[in-house]
Amino acid sequence: MNTNKASSSNSLSYFLSYLATHVREDANRLPTLTELSQEMGMSVASVREQLEVARALKLVEVKPRTGIKPLPFSFSDAIQTTLEYAIETEPELFQAYSDLRKKIEAAYWFEAVSLLTPEDIQTLQDLVNKAIEKLHGKPAQIPQWEHRMFHHTLYRKLKNPFVTGLLDAYWDLYESVGLDLYIDLQYLESVWKYHQKIINALSLGDFAGGYNALTEHMDLLMQRPKNESRQPFE
């Protein structure tokens, strides 16, 4: 391991490079702060600072008894904090991120659904059934979890952590900043009718028909009242 002292300008990249080396070596824990300081040629304070950055990015877990543990990389976890900050400072940016998410789902649709099994399609049907049950309950409930899981199930088998990470981050953001607000029942029923159309098409192997239902479903945003501008894509 290189023990040359890292300058303040590149200390973070140096620390992350050190962390990545341990992950590649399948290490289940990192040395203590003091040991890291000695090994990396950095002060304890500087190591602690870089460790906090890695912790904020959810690249490491720090606990009193187990020490410093590298975590599996999750792109959605890594970008979540900055996304939340962006939306807090400029709420209209959520619409830009929603548009990105829409285009990602459209671009990867055929690749993603070609990987689905009959069991996956049944899972999608079960989610629709549960959502309709919630909408028609007394009182009616917003099927937010079902909505997230429906889209997650469509794309979860893609072998691209950046695509799935961006999509997962959308739903995390949707929930964490309180944008899952109530929309009138008629609108929500329309959303889930499109979900059923998607399933019907997939059951027949009609990927193009499912794609058309998906894009029509997303275009429902344009039918919302203007005072719902902060509400995101379905």
Residue, then its C-alpha position, 0 to 999 in steps of 0.5 A: m500500500n502506498t504510504n505517501k502523504a496525500s495532499s489536502s486537494n486529493s485526500l478524498s480520492y486517495f481515501l476512496s482509492y484505498l477503500a476500493t482496494h480493500v473492497r476488491e480484496d474482499a476485506n470485511r472491515l477496515p483498520t482503526l482510525t489510528e492504523l489508517s492514519q499511519e498506513m495512509g500518511m494522513s492525520v487522524a483528523s483528516v482520515r476522520e473527515q474523509l471517513e465521514v464523506a464515505r459514510a455520507l455516501k453510504l460506502v462504509e458503516v461505522k459502529p463502536r463494536t464492529g469498527i469500520k466496514p465497507l458496504p456494497f456499492s449502491f448508486s442510488d444511496a450514493i446520489q440520494t443526499t445530493l438529490e435531496y439537497a438539489i430538490e430542497t434548494e430548487p424544487e422545480l428540479f424534481q420535474a427534470y429528474s422525473d423527465l430523466r426517469k421517464k426517458i430511462e424507463a422508455a430506453y431500457w423497456f425492451e431489454a428489461v421486460s425480455l428478462l421477466t418470467p411468468e412469475d414476475i408477471q404474476t407478481l405485477q398482477d398481484l401488485v395491481n390487485k392490491a392497489i385496486e383493493k386499496l383504492h376501493g377500500k373505506p377509507a381509500q388508501i394511496p397504493q404508493w408501495e405497490h406503485r414503486m414495486f410495480h416499476h421496480t419489478l419491471y426493471r429489477k433484472l437489468k444488469n446495470p447498477f447505474v440504471t436501476g440506481l437512478l430509478d430507485a433514487y427516483w422513488d426514494l426522492y419521491e417519498s423522502v421529500g413528501l411528494d407522494l401527495y393525494i391525487d383524485l381517485q379517478y386519476l389514480e384509477s386511470v394510472w392503475k388501468y394503464h398498469q393492467k394494460i402493461i401486464n396484459a401486453l406482457s402476458l401475450g409477449d407483446f412488448a411493443g404494446g406494453y411500451n405504448a401503454l407505458t408511455e401513454h401512462m407517463d403522459l398522464l402527467m400532462q392531464r393534471p391541474k396546473n396547481e399540482s406542478r410539484q407532483p411527480f410522474e406516475 
